[in-house]
């Protein structure tokens, strides 16, 4: 997934920030280390509305089109940077787990094939 910078980052109800977009792009590139078959990605950064009890909340959503099932992860926090970091940390864990499952399946099928011979 080599795409033009900033074309897959959507800002809703918050000002566009070059530094925030750059951070998101770096984190997207980092995710490619864990899963090379990312077809498309979309990151939505938003400030949905003010809560009376929670104060200003920000939401970061990461949508990854991966071969197989798509991955969508959201995170909310009182800081947009914390929301972005939390969403990407969760996405990283999800992709690592997904890669581990694929490796274990390949190993199991290889063991079963060798046992049947």
C-alpha positions as CSV (number, residue, x, y, z in Angstrom):
1,X,0.0,0.0,0.0
2,X,2.0,2.9,-1.3
3,X,-0.3,5.8,-1.5
4,X,0.1,9.5,-1.8
5,X,0.4,11.2,1.6
6,X,-2.7,12.6,3.3
7,X,-5.1,11.3,0.7
8,X,-6.5,8.7,3.0
9,X,-6.8,10.9,6.2
10,X,-10.1,12.5,6.9
11,X,-10.5,15.4,9.4
12,X,-14.1,15.9,10.7
13,X,-14.9,18.9,12.9
14,X,-11.2,19.5,13.7
15,X,-8.7,21.7,11.9
16,X,-6.3,20.0,9.5
17,X,-2.8,19.7,10.9
18,X,0.2,18.8,8.8
19,X,2.1,17.4,11.9
20,X,-0.9,15.2,12.8
21,X,-1.3,14.0,9.2
22,X,2.5,13.2,9.1
23,X,2.2,11.2,12.3
24,X,-0.7,9.2,10.9
25,X,1.3,8.5,7.7
26,X,4.3,7.3,9.7
27,X,2.1,5.0,11.7
28,X,0.4,3.6,8.6
29,X,3.8,2.9,7.1
30,X,4.8,1.1,10.3
31,X,1.7,-1.1,10.1
32,X,3.0,-2.4,6.8
33,X,5.8,-4.1,8.6
34,X,3.3,-6.4,10.4
35,X,1.0,-7.0,7.4
36,X,2.2,-6.5,3.9
37,X,-1.1,-7.3,2.2
38,X,-2.9,-4.0,3.2
39,X,-4.8,-3.0,0.1
40,X,-6.2,0.3,1.2
41,X,-6.4,2.4,4.4
42,X,-8.5,5.2,5.7
43,X,-8.0,7.1,8.9
44,X,-10.8,9.4,10.2
45,X,-10.0,11.9,12.9
46,X,-12.9,13.6,14.5
47,X,-14.3,15.6,17.4
48,X,-17.9,14.2,17.5
49,X,-19.5,16.5,20.0
50,X,-18.9,17.9,23.5
51,X,-20.1,15.7,26.3
52,X,-21.5,17.5,29.3
53,X,-19.8,15.1,31.7
54,X,-16.7,14.0,29.8
55,X,-15.7,17.3,28.2
56,X,-14.2,17.4,24.8
57,X,-13.6,14.0,23.3
58,X,-11.8,13.0,20.1
59,X,-12.1,9.9,18.1
60,X,-9.6,8.2,15.8
61,X,-10.8,5.4,13.5
62,X,-8.5,3.2,11.4
63,X,-10.0,1.2,8.6
64,X,-7.7,-1.3,6.8
65,X,-8.7,-3.2,3.7
66,X,-6.7,-6.4,4.1
67,X,-7.1,-9.6,2.0
68,X,-9.6,-11.6,3.9
69,X,-11.6,-9.6,6.4
70,X,-11.3,-5.8,6.7
71,X,-10.0,-4.4,10.0
72,X,-11.7,-1.4,11.6
73,X,-10.5,0.0,15.0
74,X,-11.7,3.1,16.8
75,X,-10.4,4.8,19.9
76,X,-11.7,7.8,21.9
77,X,-9.7,10.1,24.2
78,X,-9.6,13.6,25.5
79,X,-6.6,14.3,23.3
80,X,-6.5,13.6,19.5
81,X,-2.9,12.5,19.8
82,X,-3.8,9.9,22.5
83,X,-6.8,8.7,20.4
84,X,-4.5,8.3,17.3
85,X,-1.8,6.4,19.4
86,X,-4.4,4.2,21.0
87,X,-6.1,3.3,17.7
88,X,-2.8,2.5,16.0
89,X,-1.6,0.4,19.0
90,X,-4.8,-1.6,18.8
91,X,-4.4,-2.0,15.0
92,X,-0.8,-3.2,15.4
93,X,-1.9,-5.8,18.0
94,X,-4.7,-6.9,15.7
95,X,-2.4,-7.3,12.7
96,X,0.3,-9.1,14.7
97,X,-2.3,-11.5,16.1
98,X,-3.7,-12.0,12.6
99,X,-0.2,-12.8,11.2
100,X,0.4,-15.2,14.1
101,X,-2.8,-17.1,13.3
102,X,-1.9,-17.3,9.6
103,X,1.5,-18.7,10.5
104,X,0.1,-21.3,12.8
105,X,-2.4,-22.4,10.2
106,X,0.4,-22.9,7.7
107,X,2.4,-24.8,10.2
108,X,-0.6,-27.1,11.1
109,X,-1.3,-27.8,7.4
110,X,2.4,-28.6,6.8
111,X,2.4,-31.0,9.7
112,X,-0.8,-32.7,8.6
113,X,0.5,-33.1,5.1
114,X,3.8,-34.6,6.3
115,X,1.9,-37.0,8.6
116,X,-0.3,-38.3,5.9
117,X,2.6,-39.2,3.7
